[in-house]
Amino acid sequence: SSITDHARACEKLLCECRWMVSGTPLYTSIDDLNGELAFLGVLPFCASDSVDGFWSMRISKPFAKRSPEALELLNGLLSGVMVRHSKSQTYTDGSSILDLPSS
């Protein structure tokens, strides 16, 4: 698909650091996150299962079984690479961190 072609092209861009914005990082399953980590280049989480099986062995299958170890590993990973904000968050002075136009 063209989306896959775009993703592959983006992964090939040479850069010192990467960032991305996602409103819905997990659309279908926890495996959606593997593609985002591949774009960001977060080792060893970015490798495809066809390379080493790490994602499936340490994240995907244990997560499906609700393994506490998988949840702890995932929490540690995400806390190191993710910043989460909500529309209701405010600065210390009370002003909104996100000023959206009214609909």
LOPA-619708 format. One record per residue: residue in three letters; x, y, z of N, C-alpha, C, O, CB in turn. Coordinates in pm, whole numbers. Each point is the difference from the previous one (the first is absolute). Glycine has a CB too. Example, Ala and Ser with C-alpha at 12.3 -4.5 7.8 and 13.67 -1.06 7.14 Angstrom:
['ALA', [1319, -569, 780], [-89, 119, 0], [90, 120, 0], [104, -2, 66], [-293, -115, 59]]
['SER', [154, 222, -197], [82, 119, 6], [-77, 109, 73], [51, 111, 17], [67, -174, -232]]
//
This chain:
['SER', [84, -119, 0], [-84, 119, 0], [88, 125, 0], [119, -8, 29], [-302, -117, 93]]
['SER', [124, 238, -155], [76, 124, -2], [44, 41, 140], [105, 61, 17], [-231, 10, -221]]
['ILE', [45, -106, 305], [37, 32, 139], [126, -76, 38], [91, 57, 61], [-333, -15, -2]]
['THR', [247, -169, -93], [118, -81, 28], [121, 54, -75], [109, 6, 56], [-254, -206, -18]]
['ASP', [126, 240, -164], [109, 57, -79], [52, 128, 65], [121, 22, 7], [-219, -122, -216]]
['HIS', [7, 184, 257], [40, 123, 69], [77, -33, 128], [102, 63, 30], [-302, 57, -126]]
['ALA', [152, -216, 171], [67, -38, 125], [140, -50, -28], [94, 36, 71], [-314, -93, 31]]
['ARG', [235, -26, -203], [133, -52, -34], [93, 113, -44], [118, 1, 35], [-221, -220, -102]]
['ALA', [51, 312, -10], [81, 114, -45], [42, 86, 118], [114, 47, 6], [-235, -49, -227]]
['CYS', [31, 23, 315], [32, 81, 119], [107, -68, 85], [87, 68, 54], [-320, 24, -56]]
['GLU', [226, -223, 16], [99, -73, 79], [140, 14, -60], [98, -10, 74], [-276, -151, -4]]
['LYS', [188, 183, -200], [130, 10, -67], [62, 139, 10], [116, 18, -36], [-192, -196, -119]]
['LEU', [0, 276, 202], [54, 134, 14], [114, 1, 101], [-12, -55, 109], [-212, 153, -167]]
['LEU', [335, -35, 21], [114, 12, 90], [-22, 120, 92], [-31, 110, -46], [187, -215, -125]]
['CYS', [-141, 82, 302], [-20, 108, 96], [65, -36, 132], [31, -117, 26], [-246, 181, -138]]
['GLU', [236, 37, 196], [58, -22, 132], [-105, -42, 101], [28, -80, 90], [148, 247, -142]]
['CYS', [-296, -115, 38], [-108, -38, 92], [-133, 9, -75], [-10, 66, -103], [141, 16, 305]]
['ARG', [-230, -149, -149], [-132, -4, -61], [-106, 22, 106], [21, -28, 118], [61, -128, -296]]
['TRP', [-196, 207, 134], [-116, 10, 88], [-124, -18, -85], [4, 17, -122], [118, 136, 284]]
['MET', [-229, -186, -98], [-126, -19, -71], [-115, 40, 91], [15, 4, 123], [84, -190, -261]]
['VAL', [-212, 215, 77], [-121, 33, 74], [-106, -101, -41], [-20, -27, -118], [78, 276, 130]]
['SER', [-124, -305, 87], [-104, -98, -29], [-116, 20, 96], [17, 1, 122], [153, -165, -208]]
['GLY', [-287, 179, 30], [-119, 10, 84], [-45, -137, 46], [-61, -13, 107], [-7, 219, -229]]
['THR', [97, -309, 44], [-39, -137, 32], [117, -92, -29], [5, -61, -107], [-249, 110, 56]]
['PRO', [340, -62, 145], [117, -82, -28], [-32, -149, -14], [72, -72, -70], [61, 239, 193]]
['LEU', [-238, -213, -59], [-39, -141, -11], [-138, -5, -62], [-100, 25, 68], [239, -91, 134]]
['TYR', [-145, 33, -330], [-128, -2, -69], [-61, -140, -2], [-118, -17, 31], [195, 209, -172]]
['THR', [4, -291, 105], [-50, -136, -11], [45, -88, 115], [-80, -72, 60], [79, 99, -306]]
['SER', [131, -20, 276], [56, -84, 107], [129, 61, 50], [46, 103, -51], [-150, -309, -49]]
['ILE', [163, 144, 199], [128, 45, 55], [108, -4, -107], [100, 71, 10], [-168, -155, 218]]
['ASP', [50, 2, -330], [98, -10, -108], [9, 128, -83], [100, 21, -68], [-142, -266, 61]]
['ASP', [-60, 330, 12], [7, 129, -69], [117, 83, 52], [62, 75, -74], [-312, -80, 39]]
['LEU', [277, -11, 162], [109, 75, 64], [136, -39, -57], [91, 82, -3], [-229, -66, 210]]
['ASN', [153, -140, -252], [127, -47, -56], [39, 82, -122], [118, 32, -18], [-167, -262, 104]]
['GLY', [-48, 263, -171], [28, 81, -118], [43, 141, 36], [89, 56, -64], [-253, -192, -62]]
['GLU', [102, 193, 228], [37, 134, 43], [139, 1, 61], [78, 92, -23], [-319, -39, 63]]
['LEU', [273, -157, 37], [133, -11, 58], [105, -24, -108], [115, 41, 14], [-215, -129, 198]]
['ALA', [60, 20, -320], [92, -21, -114], [34, 135, -63], [116, 27, -30], [-214, -258, -13]]
['PHE', [-3, 316, 23], [26, 132, -56], [92, 80, 92], [93, 67, -46], [-318, -71, -69]]
['LEU', [199, -2, 246], [81, 76, 96], [139, -61, 19], [92, 69, 46], [-302, -1, 68]]
['GLY', [226, -195, -148], [130, -67, 14], [33, -37, 142], [117, 6, 40], [-42, 119, -236]]
['VAL', [-175, -165, 275], [20, -35, 140], [43, -147, 9], [-82, -91, -11], [-91, 263, 86]]
['LEU', [303, -193, -55], [55, -137, 9], [-23, -58, 138], [3, 75, 97], [171, -17, -267]]
['PRO', [-196, -185, 185], [-21, -104, -100], [-147, -13, -42], [-36, -91, -75], [234, -29, 169]]
['PHE', [-281, 211, -46], [-145, -9, -21], [-41, 27, -144], [-112, -34, -40], [82, 102, 275]]
['CYS', [117, -6, -313], [-36, 37, -137], [19, -112, -101], [-50, 9, -112], [110, 223, 171]]
['ALA', [12, -336, -22], [28, -108, -95], [-126, -78, -34], [-85, -25, 86], [318, 8, 4]]
['SER', [-244, -19, -215], [-112, -83, -45], [16, -140, 57], [112, -46, 22], [-135, 182, -236]]
['ASP', [-87, -203, 237], [7, -138, 49], [75, -91, -96], [60, -98, 43], [-275, 134, 76]]
['SER', [213, -3, -247], [73, -83, -97], [151, 12, 20], [76, -84, -48], [-265, 112, -115]]
['VAL', [233, 78, 233], [144, 19, 26], [44, -84, 119], [95, -77, -9], [-108, 310, -84]]
['ASP', [-57, -217, 207], [46, -70, 119], [-111, -56, 90], [30, -73, 95], [165, 220, -105]]
['GLY', [-319, -115, -16], [-110, -51, 82], [-15, 67, 134], [-84, -41, 81], [116, -170, -194]]
['PHE', [49, 315, 140], [-1, 66, 131], [-137, 56, 35], [-50, -23, 110], [290, 78, -143]]
['TRP', [-300, 19, -60], [-129, 64, 29], [-105, -102, 40], [-68, 16, 101], [124, 166, -263]]
['SER', [-67, -287, 84], [-100, -103, 28], [28, -70, 133], [-90, -23, 80], [58, -9, -327]]
['MET', [159, -2, 269], [37, -76, 119], [-12, 82, 128], [-46, -51, 102], [201, -82, -244]]
['ARG', [-115, 261, 138], [5, 81, 123], [-121, 90, 20], [-31, 37, 113], [275, -44, -134]]
['ILE', [-314, 42, -88], [-111, 96, 13], [-133, -59, -45], [-91, -16, 82], [254, 200, -117]]
['SER', [-176, -217, -91], [-129, -34, -58], [-69, -120, 66], [-112, 12, 48], [198, 80, -260]]
['LYS', [-19, -206, 214], [-63, -120, 58], [-21, 13, 151], [-109, -32, 48], [216, -104, -227]]
['PRO', [-6, 184, 256], [-25, 17, 144], [-108, 105, 29], [-76, -16, 96], [313, -50, -56]]
['PHE', [-243, 172, -121], [-103, 102, 20], [-139, -60, -20], [-93, 31, 74], [254, 147, -151]]
['ALA', [-175, -263, -23], [-129, -64, -27], [-44, -86, 118], [-119, -18, 23], [171, 18, -268]]
['LYS', [45, -55, 320], [-30, -82, 118], [-7, 84, 128], [-17, -54, 109], [129, -139, -222]]
['ARG', [-100, 326, 97], [-2, 94, 114], [110, -31, 102], [-21, 11, 121], [-226, 16, -154]]
['SER', [362, -64, -17], [115, -29, 85], [46, 127, 72], [23, 102, -65], [47, -289, -90]]
['PRO', [-57, 183, 288], [49, 117, 74], [139, 45, -48], [28, 119, -2], [-162, -195, 200]]
['GLU', [219, -19, -236], [134, 35, -46], [-6, 78, -132], [74, 96, -19], [17, -300, 133]]
['ALA', [-181, 162, -204], [-15, 71, -128], [-55, 140, 23], [45, 96, -64], [-83, -315, -53]]
['LEU', [-58, 231, 207], [-57, 132, 29], [104, 91, 63], [4, 120, -30], [-228, -225, 60]]
['GLU', [310, 50, 57], [106, 79, 63], [103, 45, -104], [43, 115, 1], [-77, -242, 214]]
['LEU', [72, 37, -305], [95, 33, -106], [-59, 106, -93], [69, 95, -37], [28, -327, 50]]
['LEU', [-222, 217, -50], [-66, 95, -88], [-14, 136, 68], [21, 104, -64], [-146, -293, -45]]
['ASN', [92, 190, 235], [-11, 125, 74], [135, 72, 6], [6, 121, -19], [-194, -220, 156]]
['GLY', [295, 24, -112], [133, 59, 3], [40, 57, -135], [56, 109, -10], [6, -269, 189]]
['LEU', [-93, 85, -283], [30, 44, -137], [-74, 129, -32], [61, 98, -43], [-23, -336, -26]]
['LEU', [-168, 238, 90], [-82, 116, -36], [32, 123, 83], [-5, 112, -50], [-174, -268, -19]]
['SER', [212, 137, 195], [34, 116, 83], [129, 66, -48], [23, 118, 27], [-139, -226, 169]]
['GLY', [200, 32, -267], [124, 56, -51], [-11, 65, -136], [87, 79, -38], [26, -250, 167]]
['VAL', [-219, 141, -204], [-9, 52, -137], [-127, 80, -28], [-19, 49, -111], [155, -243, 41]]
['MET', [-224, 207, 168], [-131, 59, -27], [-29, 116, 94], [34, -4, 119], [-113, -218, -201]]
['VAL', [15, 323, 28], [-55, 109, 79], [-148, 3, -30], [-40, 1, -117], [258, 136, 115]]
['ARG', [-299, -137, 104], [-145, -3, -21], [-63, 126, 57], [27, 38, 114], [-28, -289, -108]]
['HIS', [-82, 315, -87], [-74, 118, 44], [-148, -20, -31], [-36, -74, -91], [238, 222, 54]]
['SER', [-285, -81, 112], [-143, -2, -29], [-49, 143, -18], [65, 95, 43], [-94, -309, 89]]
['LYS', [-85, 227, -197], [-57, 133, -26], [-29, 77, 128], [-3, 123, -1], [-94, -214, -208]]
['SER', [75, 19, 318], [-38, 67, 125], [120, 45, 84], [-19, 66, 102], [-189, -202, -105]]
['GLN', [329, 101, -38], [117, 39, 79], [23, 150, -7], [-27, 65, -101], [129, -291, 60]]
['THR', [-50, 280, 153], [26, 143, 7], [141, 25, 54], [60, -86, 64], [-306, 132, -30]]
['TYR', [296, 76, -63], [125, 46, 60], [-28, 38, 145], [-115, 4, 42], [203, 79, -266]]
['THR', [17, -56, 299], [-17, 35, 141], [-82, 127, 19], [-60, 19, 106], [276, -130, -58]]
['ASP', [-219, 199, -150], [-81, 122, 11], [-147, -23, -36], [-80, 93, 5], [285, 38, -59]]
['GLY', [-240, -256, 18], [-138, -34, -31], [-36, 6, -147], [-109, -43, -39], [55, 126, 261]]
['SER', [142, -29, -305], [-30, 7, -143], [19, -137, -64], [83, -80, 44], [-13, 322, -51]]
['SER', [-147, -268, -96], [2, -130, -68], [130, -19, -76], [52, 93, -61], [-302, -86, 42]]
['ILE', [304, -130, 23], [121, -28, -78], [-32, -15, -148], [90, 3, -84], [11, -115, 284]]
['LEU', [-229, 97, -232], [-43, -19, -137], [-120, 90, -27], [-108, -23, 53], [193, -215, -54]]
['ASP', [-65, 338, -81], [-106, 94, -31], [-64, -38, -132], [48, 37, -107], [70, 145, 234]]
['LEU', [-228, -256, -120], [-71, -45, -119], [-113, 94, -36], [-65, 55, 89], [122, -290, -33]]
['PRO', [-80, 256, -185], [-114, 84, -39], [-131, -68, 36], [-8, -123, 0], [143, 222, -188]]
['SER', [-236, -21, 220], [-131, -61, 32], [-63, -51, -127], [21, 54, -108], [-52, 99, 306]]
['SER', [-48, -259, -183], [-61, -62, -119], [-134, 61, -32], [-64, -41, -97], [181, -170, 149]]
//
